[in-house]
Amino acid sequence: MSTEETRWVARVTPMISISIDVLLETNWGLDVWERHADALVVAASEAQLSELERRHLARVERLSTVEEYQARARRRTGLPEAPGD
């Protein structure tokens, strides 16, 4: 998987001039996992996150790749690892 295709679990915090609702209403294609008062936790591609940063719409904190997140969740729950983990 190329860097552009890497999917991240990330905390997206809108810049002061932008609201969370604006981020949600705009078609960024973000897979929203959690909504908080001041931020979203999303799964998104590197390209999507980089574009939010480039346009100065949000601060992005990449927490882990989706694959790493899912592997940790399987280990915590005792589920067998998926092929390729």
C-alpha positions, 0 to 999 in steps of 0.5 A: 500500500502506498503512502497516499493509500494508507488509511489512518485513525486520526483525531481531526480538530477544526481550526478556530474559524471552522466548526465540526458541523462544517467539516461534517457537511462538506464532502471530505469522505471521512469515515467518522468513528467518534464525534466529540465537542471539539474534535472528530475521530475518523478513518481517512486516507493520507491524501484526505488528511493532508488536504485538510491540513493543506487547506488549514481547515483542521489540525490532524493527529494521526493516531495509528493506521487502521490496520494497526488499530484493528490488530490491537483490538483483536489482541485485546478481545482475544480474537484470532488475527486476520491474515497479514497481521 
